């Protein structure tokens, strides 16, 4: 199991997107012939996110190349356009994957998404279906909020409210900055009044990304609707005590997975949200999710390399 999250040196690149905006990647090179891991972070994540550092370290230990995709508005500079990243935005991932394939069509790709990034990953895999690029060998999705509406409501309860308040502080600040750069686009008073993620998605996420309201956004973006169409080996790793999601959703996901051999379900009793920390001593923690994702992806790459 992984026992450290050492910092991995990366080089930062900015890639202009077809619509005139940009995304940022933090990149780690490797020897020719090694797989490449693409990492998608969670809500308000960045290159400083603990799990991102852990996944980059896991890739380096396997001598893989790796790219951490930083979603629009999550880097050091705000993105150029009014639209932003969200749980169902798969266009930027598709753009990055295809550019990586164009640059090195013989290199196997594996992908890991965490939380919101996991939802994006699963939705993209489902959208791609039988047209998924053959270079994509496997995927791993960690702590995914499969049903966004139920997850958003669940965050309004008890201890989960602490997580919601934490994210709202950052999201409101960014939205007010965006409103200043795009006058007339957003209602700053409504942004300030948003006390739940559902409220925020109603007044910000939905309108700037072409949805009617938060419910429409959640309905169209929830990865649970796309799981049946996934065609590459994909690990679904969640904890039943995740404060972002009621456990009944995981039961529904398990039922869907029973009819799709590409889906490998591992729903553990304890682990929280992007936690999965264990170990015999507090100063020597074990990070199970990152190690398990790396193990699963490595096995899938090795299986593809075996002559048939």
QUIZIDA-V677969 format. One record per residue. N is the residue number from 0. PHI is phi in whole degrees, 0 to 359 (NA if undefined). PSI is psi in degrees with one decimal (* if undefined). D_FIRST is the distance of its C-alpha to the first C-alpha in Angstrom with 2 decimals. Layout:
n->N phi->PHI psi->PSI d_first->D_FIRST
n->N phi->PHI psi->PSI d_first->D_FIRST
This chain:
n->0 phi->NA psi->152.9 d_first->0.00
n->1 phi->288 psi->127.2 d_first->3.78
n->2 phi->243 psi->11.8 d_first->6.25
n->3 phi->205 psi->158.3 d_first->9.37
n->4 phi->233 psi->63.4 d_first->11.73
n->5 phi->294 psi->153.4 d_first->14.23
n->6 phi->283 psi->131.8 d_first->17.40
n->7 phi->253 psi->123.6 d_first->18.08
n->8 phi->298 psi->133.5 d_first->21.84
n->9 phi->229 psi->160.8 d_first->23.34
n->10 phi->250 psi->137.3 d_first->26.91
n->11 phi->263 psi->133.6 d_first->28.46
n->12 phi->231 psi->146.8 d_first->30.82
n->13 phi->247 psi->123.8 d_first->33.13
n->14 phi->250 psi->122.4 d_first->34.15
n->15 phi->289 psi->135.6 d_first->37.39
n->16 phi->267 psi->160.5 d_first->37.32
n->17 phi->300 psi->-22.9 d_first->40.23
n->18 phi->267 psi->10.4 d_first->41.59
n->19 phi->92 psi->8.8 d_first->42.07
n->20 phi->255 psi->-159.3 d_first->39.01
n->21 phi->207 psi->158.2 d_first->35.81
n->22 phi->234 psi->161.5 d_first->32.03
n->23 phi->243 psi->140.0 d_first->29.79
n->24 phi->235 psi->140.4 d_first->26.86
n->25 phi->252 psi->117.8 d_first->24.46
n->26 phi->243 psi->143.1 d_first->23.86
n->27 phi->234 psi->126.4 d_first->21.78
n->28 phi->276 psi->171.5 d_first->23.45
n->29 phi->202 psi->172.1 d_first->22.39
n->30 phi->293 psi->152.2 d_first->24.32
n->31 phi->302 psi->143.8 d_first->26.57
n->32 phi->93 psi->-13.9 d_first->25.30
n->33 phi->276 psi->149.2 d_first->21.69
n->34 phi->296 psi->166.6 d_first->20.66
n->35 phi->237 psi->129.4 d_first->20.87
n->36 phi->262 psi->127.4 d_first->18.61
n->37 phi->255 psi->125.7 d_first->20.76
n->38 phi->247 psi->132.4 d_first->19.31
n->39 phi->244 psi->124.9 d_first->21.46
n->40 phi->274 psi->176.2 d_first->21.23
n->41 phi->266 psi->-170.6 d_first->22.49
n->42 phi->304 psi->123.7 d_first->25.80
n->43 phi->59 psi->26.3 d_first->26.99
n->44 phi->281 psi->176.1 d_first->23.76
n->45 phi->195 psi->-173.8 d_first->23.93
n->46 phi->293 psi->-15.0 d_first->22.32
n->47 phi->271 psi->-6.4 d_first->21.61
n->48 phi->297 psi->135.8 d_first->19.49
n->49 phi->301 psi->-40.4 d_first->16.14
n->50 phi->289 psi->-30.4 d_first->14.34
n->51 phi->295 psi->-43.7 d_first->16.47
n->52 phi->298 psi->-40.1 d_first->15.43
n->53 phi->295 psi->-40.4 d_first->11.71
n->54 phi->289 psi->-36.7 d_first->12.60
n->55 phi->297 psi->-40.0 d_first->14.96
n->56 phi->294 psi->-38.9 d_first->12.52
n->57 phi->297 psi->-39.6 d_first->10.29
n->58 phi->295 psi->-42.8 d_first->13.72
n->59 phi->296 psi->-37.8 d_first->14.83
n->60 phi->298 psi->-31.0 d_first->12.11
n->61 phi->270 psi->0.8 d_first->13.35
n->62 phi->65 psi->31.6 d_first->16.85
n->63 phi->270 psi->153.7 d_first->17.70
n->64 phi->285 psi->158.3 d_first->20.37
n->65 phi->209 psi->147.0 d_first->19.69
n->66 phi->225 psi->120.4 d_first->22.10
n->67 phi->265 psi->112.6 d_first->21.67
n->68 phi->277 psi->120.6 d_first->24.78
n->69 phi->264 psi->117.5 d_first->26.41
n->70 phi->294 psi->158.1 d_first->28.70
n->71 phi->307 psi->131.8 d_first->32.37
n->72 phi->81 psi->0.0 d_first->33.17
n->73 phi->258 psi->-0.5 d_first->29.61
n->74 phi->271 psi->-160.9 d_first->30.11
n->75 phi->282 psi->-15.6 d_first->32.29
n->76 phi->232 psi->147.3 d_first->35.48
n->77 phi->293 psi->151.3 d_first->36.73
n->78 phi->287 psi->165.8 d_first->37.22
n->79 phi->281 psi->-29.8 d_first->40.78
n->80 phi->260 psi->167.2 d_first->41.57
n->81 phi->294 psi->-42.2 d_first->42.05
n->82 phi->296 psi->159.1 d_first->39.40
n->83 phi->219 psi->-172.3 d_first->35.77
n->84 phi->282 psi->157.9 d_first->32.33
n->85 phi->198 psi->177.4 d_first->31.64
n->86 phi->295 psi->-20.3 d_first->29.50
n->87 phi->248 psi->6.6 d_first->31.59
n->88 phi->280 psi->103.1 d_first->32.28
n->89 phi->253 psi->-7.5 d_first->31.15
n->90 phi->298 psi->-40.9 d_first->33.76
n->91 phi->291 psi->-38.4 d_first->31.90
n->92 phi->298 psi->-44.6 d_first->28.79
n->93 phi->299 psi->-42.2 d_first->31.18
n->94 phi->300 psi->-46.1 d_first->32.96
n->95 phi->293 psi->-46.1 d_first->29.87
n->96 phi->301 psi->-45.2 d_first->28.55
n->97 phi->289 psi->-32.5 d_first->32.02
n->98 phi->292 psi->-39.8 d_first->32.57
n->99 phi->297 psi->-40.8 d_first->29.38
n->100 phi->293 psi->-42.1 d_first->30.58
n->101 phi->300 psi->-37.3 d_first->34.06
n->102 phi->287 psi->-30.1 d_first->32.80
n->103 phi->207 psi->79.8 d_first->30.80
n->104 phi->293 psi->-13.8 d_first->31.58
n->105 phi->268 psi->-7.1 d_first->29.83
n->106 phi->274 psi->125.9 d_first->26.36
n->107 phi->294 psi->142.7 d_first->23.91
n->108 phi->246 psi->137.8 d_first->22.68
n->109 phi->232 psi->148.7 d_first->19.61
n->110 phi->229 psi->142.1 d_first->19.55
n->111 phi->229 psi->130.9 d_first->17.40
n->112 phi->237 psi->141.1 d_first->19.30
n->113 phi->241 psi->126.7 d_first->18.44
n->114 phi->57 psi->-119.7 d_first->21.00
n->115 phi->306 psi->-41.7 d_first->24.41
n->116 phi->297 psi->-31.8 d_first->22.94
n->117 phi->293 psi->-38.8 d_first->21.46
n->118 phi->296 psi->-44.2 d_first->24.98
n->119 phi->301 psi->-46.1 d_first->26.52
n->120 phi->299 psi->-49.4 d_first->24.29
n->121 phi->295 psi->-38.8 d_first->25.08
n->122 phi->296 psi->-42.4 d_first->28.74
n->123 phi->297 psi->-42.9 d_first->28.98
n->124 phi->297 psi->-40.3 d_first->27.56
n->125 phi->291 psi->-41.4 d_first->30.04
n->126 phi->298 psi->-38.9 d_first->32.86
n->127 phi->287 psi->-39.7 d_first->32.25
n->128 phi->51 psi->-127.3 d_first->32.10
n->129 phi->292 psi->-12.4 d_first->33.68
n->130 phi->264 psi->9.9 d_first->34.27
n->131 phi->302 psi->131.9 d_first->30.63
n->132 phi->306 psi->136.2 d_first->30.62
n->133 phi->297 psi->-18.7 d_first->29.66
n->134 phi->292 psi->-21.0 d_first->27.39
n->135 phi->283 psi->108.9 d_first->24.94
n->136 phi->273 psi->-35.0 d_first->22.55
n->137 phi->189 psi->168.7 d_first->20.22
n->138 phi->214 psi->157.3 d_first->19.10
n->139 phi->222 psi->129.3 d_first->16.54
n->140 phi->239 psi->125.0 d_first->17.97
n->141 phi->245 psi->129.8 d_first->16.20
n->142 phi->53 psi->51.3 d_first->18.35
n->143 phi->278 psi->133.6 d_first->21.53
n->144 phi->273 psi->78.3 d_first->24.91
n->145 phi->304 psi->-37.9 d_first->26.43
n->146 phi->246 psi->103.1 d_first->29.84
n->147 phi->292 psi->-35.7 d_first->30.82
n->148 phi->293 psi->-48.7 d_first->33.95
n->149 phi->296 psi->-38.3 d_first->32.42
n->150 phi->296 psi->-42.3 d_first->29.53
n->151 phi->296 psi->-41.4 d_first->32.07
n->152 phi->293 psi->-37.9 d_first->34.13
n->153 phi->295 psi->-32.9 d_first->31.20
n->154 phi->293 psi->-14.1 d_first->30.39
n->155 phi->274 psi->6.7 d_first->33.90
n->156 phi->247 psi->135.5 d_first->33.15
n->157 phi->48 psi->-132.0 d_first->32.25
n->158 phi->299 psi->-29.2 d_first->29.10
n->159 phi->299 psi->-24.2 d_first->28.26
n->160 phi->300 psi->-28.5 d_first->31.32
n->161 phi->297 psi->-41.7 d_first->29.53
n->162 phi->296 psi->-44.9 d_first->27.26
n->163 phi->300 psi->-44.6 d_first->30.37
n->164 phi->297 psi->-38.7 d_first->32.36
n->165 phi->299 psi->-48.4 d_first->29.75
n->166 phi->292 psi->-37.8 d_first->29.75
n->167 phi->297 psi->-36.5 d_first->33.53
n->168 phi->302 psi->-45.7 d_first->34.29
n->169 phi->289 psi->-43.2 d_first->32.73
n->170 phi->294 psi->-42.5 d_first->34.08
n->171 phi->297 psi->-41.7 d_first->37.59
n->172 phi->300 psi->-45.7 d_first->37.80
n->173 phi->296 psi->-41.2 d_first->36.97
n->174 phi->294 psi->-38.7 d_first->39.37
n->175 phi->293 psi->-37.4 d_first->42.20
n->176 phi->296 psi->-39.2 d_first->41.72
n->177 phi->292 psi->-39.0 d_first->41.90
n->178 phi->299 psi->-36.4 d_first->45.02
n->179 phi->291 psi->-33.4 d_first->46.65
n->180 phi->278 psi->-20.1 d_first->46.01
n->181 phi->232 psi->76.7 d_first->47.26
n->182 phi->304 psi->135.8 d_first->50.25
n->183 phi->85 psi->-3.5 d_first->51.14
n->184 phi->275 psi->-30.8 d_first->47.88
n->185 phi->223 psi->152.6 d_first->46.30
n->186 phi->266 psi->103.2 d_first->47.68
n->187 phi->295 psi->-32.8 d_first->46.41
n->188 phi->296 psi->-41.1 d_first->47.88
n->189 phi->293 psi->-36.1 d_first->45.96
n->190 phi->297 psi->-45.4 d_first->42.73
n->191 phi->295 psi->-29.4 d_first->43.37
n->192 phi->278 psi->-12.0 d_first->44.11
n->193 phi->291 psi->111.2 d_first->40.88
n->194 phi->253 psi->-1.9 d_first->39.09
n->195 phi->225 psi->160.6 d_first->36.60
n->196 phi->296 psi->-32.7 d_first->34.52
n->197 phi->298 psi->-47.3 d_first->36.92
n->198 phi->303 psi->-47.0 d_first->39.83
n->199 phi->298 psi->-44.6 d_first->38.23
n->200 phi->294 psi->-29.4 d_first->37.51
n->201 phi->295 psi->-43.2 d_first->41.10
n->202 phi->262 psi->-12.5 d_first->42.70
n->203 phi->234 psi->-67.4 d_first->40.41
n->204 phi->303 psi->-48.9 d_first->37.76
n->205 phi->297 psi->-55.7 d_first->40.09
n->206 phi->295 psi->-35.4 d_first->43.27
n->207 phi->279 psi->-9.0 d_first->41.88
n->208 phi->242 psi->13.8 d_first->39.93
n->209 phi->87 psi->19.1 d_first->42.69
n->210 phi->257 psi->155.0 d_first->41.96
n->211 phi->293 psi->-44.6 d_first->44.65
n->212 phi->196 psi->-176.1 d_first->42.64
n->213 phi->299 psi->-40.6 d_first->39.23
n->214 phi->298 psi->-43.7 d_first->39.63
n->215 phi->298 psi->-42.1 d_first->40.49
n->216 phi->300 psi->-47.4 d_first->37.49
n->217 phi->295 psi->-43.7 d_first->35.12
n->218 phi->299 psi->-41.6 d_first->36.81
n->219 phi->276 psi->-16.5 d_first->36.61
n->220 phi->252 psi->-13.1 d_first->33.11
n->221 phi->294 psi->127.1 d_first->31.02
n->222 phi->291 psi->-18.5 d_first->28.56
n->223 phi->301 psi->-27.4 d_first->29.21
n->224 phi->284 psi->-11.5 d_first->32.49
n->225 phi->248 psi->-4.5 d_first->30.92
n->226 phi->298 psi->-37.7 d_first->28.20
n->227 phi->295 psi->-18.8 d_first->30.66
n->228 phi->262 psi->-1.6 d_first->31.42
n->229 phi->290 psi->137.0 d_first->27.97
n->230 phi->237 psi->0.8 d_first->28.09
n->231 phi->247 psi->152.9 d_first->24.80
n->232 phi->304 psi->124.4 d_first->21.57
n->233 phi->223 psi->122.8 d_first->20.02
n->234 phi->274 psi->130.0 d_first->17.06
n->235 phi->248 psi->105.7 d_first->18.18
n->236 phi->245 psi->111.0 d_first->15.48
n->237 phi->223 psi->160.8 d_first->17.28
n->238 phi->252 psi->140.8 d_first->17.57
n->239 phi->288 psi->-16.3 d_first->20.92
n->240 phi->261 psi->21.3 d_first->21.41
n->241 phi->298 psi->122.7 d_first->21.24
n->242 phi->287 psi->-4.1 d_first->24.27
n->243 phi->267 psi->-4.8 d_first->25.15
n->244 phi->203 psi->133.9 d_first->26.00
n->245 phi->290 psi->143.9 d_first->27.71
n->246 phi->297 psi->-22.3 d_first->25.89
n->247 phi->298 psi->-28.2 d_first->28.93
n->248 phi->294 psi->-37.8 d_first->28.00
n->249 phi->294 psi->-33.3 d_first->24.79
n->250 phi->297 psi->-40.3 d_first->27.12
n->251 phi->293 psi->-40.8 d_first->29.27
n->252 phi->298 psi->-42.6 d_first->26.44
n->253 phi->300 psi->-40.1 d_first->25.39
n->254 phi->297 psi->-43.5 d_first->29.05
n->255 phi->298 psi->-42.4 d_first->29.27
n->256 phi->295 psi->-26.5 d_first->26.20
n->257 phi->297 psi->-20.5 d_first->27.92
n->258 phi->255 psi->8.3 d_first->30.51
n->259 phi->223 psi->106.0 d_first->28.31
n->260 phi->294 psi->-15.9 d_first->26.26
n->261 phi->287 psi->-20.3 d_first->24.50
n->262 phi->266 psi->128.8 d_first->22.69
n->263 phi->242 psi->105.9 d_first->19.52
n->264 phi->270 psi->128.3 d_first->19.26
n->265 phi->225 psi->95.5 d_first->16.31
n->266 phi->251 psi->105.5 d_first->17.80
n->267 phi->268 psi->160.4 d_first->16.04
n->268 phi->291 psi->-42.2 d_first->18.26
n->269 phi->236 psi->148.2 d_first->16.64
n->270 phi->161 psi->-15.9 d_first->14.94
n->271 phi->63 psi->-148.9 d_first->18.05
n->272 phi->252 psi->112.7 d_first->18.57
n->273 phi->53 psi->41.7 d_first->15.72
n->274 phi->254 psi->-89.7 d_first->14.04
n->275 phi->55 psi->41.2 d_first->11.30
n->276 phi->261 psi->132.4 d_first->10.49
n->277 phi->216 psi->-167.9 d_first->9.77
n->278 phi->131 psi->160.9 d_first->9.53
n->279 phi->276 psi->-14.9 d_first->12.43
n->280 phi->216 psi->142.3 d_first->14.09
n->281 phi->302 psi->-31.0 d_first->15.02
n->282 phi->275 psi->0.0 d_first->14.84
n->283 phi->227 psi->65.4 d_first->11.19
n->284 phi->288 psi->154.6 d_first->9.61
n->285 phi->247 psi->129.8 d_first->6.15
n->286 phi->256 psi->92.1 d_first->6.82
n->287 phi->294 psi->-43.9 d_first->6.24
n->288 phi->299 psi->-44.8 d_first->9.19
n->289 phi->294 psi->-40.9 d_first->8.65
n->290 phi->293 psi->-41.9 d_first->5.62
n->291 phi->292 psi->-41.2 d_first->7.88
n->292 phi->299 psi->-45.0 d_first->10.89
n->293 phi->298 psi->-42.1 d_first->10.14
n->294 phi->297 psi->-46.3 d_first->9.56
n->295 phi->298 psi->-47.1 d_first->12.72
n->296 phi->295 psi->-41.0 d_first->14.71
n->297 phi->298 psi->-41.5 d_first->14.12
n->298 phi->296 psi->-38.1 d_first->15.31
n->299 phi->293 psi->-40.6 d_first->18.24
n->300 phi->295 psi->-43.7 d_first->19.29
n->301 phi->297 psi->-38.4 d_first->19.23
n->302 phi->294 psi->-35.7 d_first->21.27
n->303 phi->291 psi->-28.0 d_first->23.81
n->304 phi->280 psi->-15.0 d_first->24.29
n->305 phi->285 psi->126.7 d_first->25.33
n->306 phi->299 psi->141.5 d_first->29.18
n->307 phi->251 psi->* d_first->30.76
